[in-house]
Amino acid sequence: MEKAYVLLRVELGSERDVLNALEEIPEVKEAHQIHGMQSHCVYDLIIRVEAETPQEIKDLVEKRTRGIGKIRSILSLICIKEGDVQFGI
């Protein structure tokens, strides 16, 4: 199972509507409104999604999430499974 965290910037005042729509998507396992401590925090929501493949996550973000409307920008952070990346010196 693949996992990703997705940060979303939404239109002012639409946070609850977007959260409600996101919670209807079965692959969305968590959805939260977020607030930064600095004025430069540009994202309003964070969701955790799970799917069988990275391509399914990409499709979910590109098609279903963007289709909700009132979303101004998205940043996807796909989690890397242990052993998938090698670190060198």
C-alpha positions as CSV (number, residue, x, y, z in Angstrom):
1,M,0.0,0.0,0.0
2,E,1.4,3.4,-1.0
3,K,0.9,6.5,1.2
4,A,1.1,10.2,0.6
5,Y,0.4,13.4,2.4
6,V,-1.2,16.2,0.4
7,L,-1.2,19.9,1.3
8,L,-3.9,22.0,-0.1
9,R,-4.5,25.8,-0.3
10,V,-8.1,26.6,-0.7
11,E,-10.3,29.7,-1.3
12,L,-10.8,31.7,1.9
13,G,-13.8,30.5,3.8
14,S,-14.2,27.2,1.9
15,E,-12.1,25.0,4.2
16,R,-15.1,23.1,5.7
17,D,-16.7,22.5,2.3
18,V,-13.5,21.2,0.8
19,L,-12.9,19.0,3.9
20,N,-16.4,17.5,3.6
21,A,-15.8,16.7,0.0
22,L,-12.4,15.1,0.6
23,E,-13.8,12.9,3.4
24,E,-16.2,11.4,0.8
25,I,-13.2,9.9,-1.1
26,P,-12.4,6.4,0.2
27,E,-8.7,6.7,-0.4
28,V,-8.6,9.8,1.9
29,K,-7.8,8.3,5.3
30,E,-7.4,11.6,7.2
31,A,-8.3,15.2,6.5
32,H,-7.4,18.2,8.7
33,Q,-7.4,21.9,8.7
34,I,-4.0,23.3,9.6
35,H,-2.6,26.6,10.8
36,G,1.0,27.7,10.7
37,M,2.8,29.7,13.3
38,Q,4.2,32.1,10.8
39,S,2.4,34.4,8.3
40,H,4.1,32.5,5.4
41,C,2.1,29.3,6.0
42,V,0.4,29.0,2.6
43,Y,-1.6,25.7,3.0
44,D,-4.9,25.3,4.7
45,L,-5.6,21.6,4.7
46,I,-3.6,18.3,4.9
47,I,-4.8,14.9,3.9
48,R,-3.4,11.4,4.1
49,V,-4.2,9.2,1.2
50,E,-3.5,5.5,0.6
51,A,-3.7,3.6,-2.7
52,E,-2.2,0.4,-4.2
53,T,0.3,2.2,-6.5
54,P,2.0,5.6,-6.9
55,Q,0.1,6.0,-10.2
56,E,-3.2,5.6,-8.3
57,I,-2.1,8.3,-5.9
58,K,-1.2,10.6,-8.8
59,D,-4.6,10.0,-10.5
60,L,-6.4,10.6,-7.2
61,V,-4.7,14.0,-6.7
62,E,-4.9,15.1,-10.4
63,K,-8.4,14.0,-11.1
64,R,-10.6,13.5,-8.1
65,T,-9.0,16.0,-5.6
66,R,-8.7,18.8,-8.2
67,G,-12.3,18.2,-9.3
68,I,-13.7,19.3,-6.0
69,G,-13.2,23.0,-6.8
70,K,-12.2,25.9,-4.6
71,I,-8.7,24.4,-4.4
72,R,-6.0,26.9,-5.4
73,S,-2.9,24.8,-5.1
74,I,-1.7,21.3,-4.1
75,L,1.6,19.9,-2.9
76,S,1.8,16.1,-2.9
77,L,4.4,14.3,-0.7
78,I,4.6,10.6,-1.5
79,C,6.1,8.5,1.2
80,I,9.1,6.3,0.4
81,K,9.0,2.8,1.8
82,E,12.0,1.7,3.8
83,G,14.5,0.1,1.5
84,D,13.3,2.0,-1.6
85,V,16.0,4.6,-1.2
86,Q,19.7,4.2,-0.6
87,F,21.7,6.9,1.0
88,G,25.4,7.4,0.1
89,I,28.2,9.5,1.5
